[in-house]
Amino acid sequence: MSDSRQNVEAGDFAAWMRIQGARTEAALDAALPTITTVPCTLHEAMRYAVLGGGKRVRPLLVHAAGEVAGAAPEACDAAASAVEMIHAYSLVHDDMPCMDDDDLRRGRPTVHKAYDEATALLVGDALQTQAFVVLAESASLASLDAAARLRLVVELARASGSVGMAGGQAIDLQHVGLAMSLGELEAMHRMKTGALLRASVRMGAYCGTVDEAGMAALDRYAAAVGLAFQVVDDILDVTADTATLGKTAGKDAAHDKPTYVSLMGLEPARQLAEQLRTTAHEALAGFGARAGRLAELADLIVLRSN
């Protein structure tokens, strides 16, 4: 895949997103088993869960951080694919009746509705392992030494496990119908949502070269956008409709889940999202123009409508 990024003018963020989205889609398509590979139904369902939809925020963060670090775009393709597979698996499992029990995802039936619950469970399991196959075997990571590839594996494993995404989901499920302080809510979402977004930024940086101070700045950025993403999700759950969201609106209130809107109110939640956006921009100041895409992604995360 050629590096098309150089053909995009600095201000054309929409074109950059289309290019990176196409790169990610192609990389995911190549990394997933074909529907003619046995077991065919499982592989068809895996592709249904991953391809042809979604905002691809995490892959975009990988590529944008890679630009800061001077990374080869091909290396970022592999990292972006792995992160997106983990994200997709988490959505498949979250939508199941034993968790959030949702019938709609990205404007179409969830995997357990399009197939069945057993298939959905296996799709999540298989996508999780396939993500690490990509990091271990992808030829596009050949430019990285063994230590850098190991950092990618460890980063994604920690972000998606019991001290990251899975742990945050466990805390979320345990607090349905229960009171939660703002501090507890933030801690939960830094695990459930923020950990994988932070890993996306760090993995993009690991595909290139960033010094210790630079990584600390990227961590501050990632912490801000990770929390902002969840705050905006909570806002959209009460302000947007199902058609716009591509998933069932009002689910948090229906399930009696603590959210930033339920704890703070709508306007304070909006103000918090803006404050986090400012924090994200401030964290990038030392990188100059190299961090332009990361800054634009912070804007996208806060200003999005779905």
N, C-alpha and C positions, 0 to 999 in steps of 0.2 A: 504494500500500500504506500503510495507516494505521500510526501508531506505537503498536503494542500493548504496548510495553515498560512504559508508564506504568501498565498494568493489572496488572502482576505485583508482588506484594509482595516486598520486598527479600530476604527469606529464601528465596524459592521458586526456587531455582536450577534445579531440574528443569523447571519451567514456563517459565522464561526460555530454557533450552536448546531446548525444543520450539518456542517462538515463533521464535527465531532460526533454528532448523533449517528450519522451514516457510518463513520468508522467503528463506533461501538456496535451498531447493529451487525455489520459485516463480521466483526471479531467474534461476537456472540454466536452468530450463525455457524461460523467455522468451528467454534469450540464445543458446540452441543452435538450429541449424536444425531444422526439422521433418523427420519421416521421409518426407514426401512431396516434399521438395525434392531435386532431382537434385544429386549422386549419392546415391540413397536409402540404399543399403547402408552407405556411409560415415557418413552422418548418423545412421542407426539405431545403428550401432556406437558413435559418439560419445556418444549419449544413454545407451546401455547402460553405458558406462564411467563416466559422471558421475552419473546420476540414481539415486535410490532406495536409497542405501546409504552407509556410511561414517560415521565419528564426527563429521565436519565440525569438527574442532578448529581448523583455520585460519580458516574463516569466523567461528567463535565468538570467536577472538582478535581479529579485525578489529572485530567489533561491541563487544566488551568494551573495547578500547582507544578505540573511537569514543565510548563513554560517558564515559571519562576526559576526552576532548578536547571534549566537547559537540557532537559531529558529528551531522548529520542522518542518521537511519537509512537513508534512501534512498541516500545517497552510500555508506554502508558496504555496502549490498547489492551495488553494482557492484564495489567493491574485493574483497569476499568472494567473489563469483562468479569474478572473474579469478584470484584466488589458488587457488581450488578447481579450476579448469580446469588450471592449471599442475600442481597436485598430482596430479590424475587422469592427466594425460598422462605424468607421471613413473612412475606405477604401471603403466600400460599397457606402457611401454617396459621397465621393470625386470623385469616378469614374462616377457618374451620369452625364447626359448631361448638367444639370444646373450648374455643377462645372467644373471638369477637363475633362469630356467627354472622358473616356477611355474605350476601348473594351476588354482589356487584363489585367489580374491580376494573378500573380503566375502561369503564363503559360497557363491559361485557360480563357474562357469568363468571363467577370465581371458579377456580379449578375443581373444587369438590362438587360444584353444581354442574359444570360442563362434563365432568367425568364421574368420580365418586370419592367418598372420603378416604378410602384405602389408597387410591391412586394419588390423591392430594398429599397424603402423608409421605408416600414414597417419593413423589416429585420433590418435596422439600428436602428430604434426606439426600437424594441424588444430586440436587443442585448444590447443596452444601459441599459435598465431596468433590464435585466437578470443579468448583472454584479453586480448590487447592491443587487439583490436577493441572489446571491452567498455569498456576504459579510455578509448579514444579517442572513442567515439561515444555512450556511455550518457547518456541525458537525465537520469538520476538524479544525475549529477555536475555538473549545470548550476550548482549553487550554489558550486562551486569555481572559483577563477580559473585562468588558463592555467598559471601557475607551479606551483600545487598539483597539477593534473592531470599535469603533466610529472614532478613528484616521484613520483607513483604509478607511472608507466610506468618510470622509471629504477630505482626501488626493486625492482620485480618482475623487471625484466630482469636486474639484477645478481644478485639472489638465486637466480635459476634458471639462470644461465649457467655459464661455465667457472670462475669464481671463487666459485661458490656450489654449488647442488644438482648440476648436471651434473659439475662438477669433483670434487665429493666422491664421486660414483658412480664416476668414472674411477679415483680413488685406491683406492676399495674393491675394484674389479675387479682392479687391479694387485697387490693384497696378498693375494689368495686363496692360502692355504697358506704365507704368509710371516709372519715374526715382525714385530710392531709394538709400539712402546712405548705407554704410556698417553697420553703427550703427543701422539704421532702419531695415536692413535685419536681423541682429543678434537678435534684440528685437523681431521681428516677429517669427523667428524660435525657439527662446527660449520658445515661447508660442506654436506654431504649432507642433513642433517635440519634443523639449526638455522637455516640461512640463510632458508628459506622461512617458518619459524615467526617469526623475527625480522621479516621483511618484513610478515607479517600484522599484527603489533603496530604497526609503524611506519606502515603504510598506513591502519590505523584512526585513528591519531593525525593523519595528514595530512588526513583527511577533516574534521577539526575544527581546534582551535587548542591547541597545546602549546608552552610556551617551551623554551629550550635545556636548562635543568636538568631539566625534566619529561621531555624526550626522552631524556636521558642515563639517567634512572631507568627509563624504559620499556625502554631497551636492556639495562640490567642484568637486569631482569626477563626479557626475551626470551632473553638468553643462558642464564639459569638454566633456564627451562622448555624451551628447545630442546635442551639437553644432557640434561635429566631425561627428556624424551620418549624419546630413544634408549637411555638406560640402562635404562628400564623395558621398552622393546621387547626389549632383549637378555635381560632377566630373564624376560619372558613367553615368549620363544622356547624356554626350557628348563623352564618351570614350568607352562605352560598347554597344553591340547590343541588339536588342529586345529579341532574344532567350536566351541570358545570363541573362538579367534583369528579364525576365518573365513578363514584362510590356513594353509598347511602349517606345522605346528610342527616345530622342530628343524632348520630349513633352514640356519641358520648353522653348526652343528656338521657337518652333512652336507657343506657346501661348504668346510669348514675355514677359516672366516672369523674374523679376530680380533674379539672382542667384549669388553664390560666384564666379563661373567661369566667368559670364558675367561682374561682377564688378571688379574682381581682376585679372583675367587671370588664365589659367590652372595650371601653375607651382606654382604661389603664393598660390593658393587654396590648392594644395598638401602640400606645406610647412605649411600652417595653420593647416591642419589635423594632421600633425606630431607633431606640437607644442601642440595641444590639447591632443594628445595621451600622450605626456610627462607630461603635467599638470595632467592628470588623474592618471598616475602612481605615481607622487609625492604626490598626495592627499592621497594615500593609504599607505604611508610609515609607519605610526604609527600602522597599524594593523598587520604587519608581514605576516606570511604564511596564516593566515585566509582569507586574501584578494586576494589570488592567482587567484581565478576564476574571480574576478572583473578585475584584471589586464589583464588576458587573454581575457576577453570580450572587453576591450578597444582596444587591438590589433586586435581582430576580426572585430570590427566596422570600424577601419581605413583601414585595409588591405583587406577587403572583395572585391569580384568581382561582387556582385549583391545585 
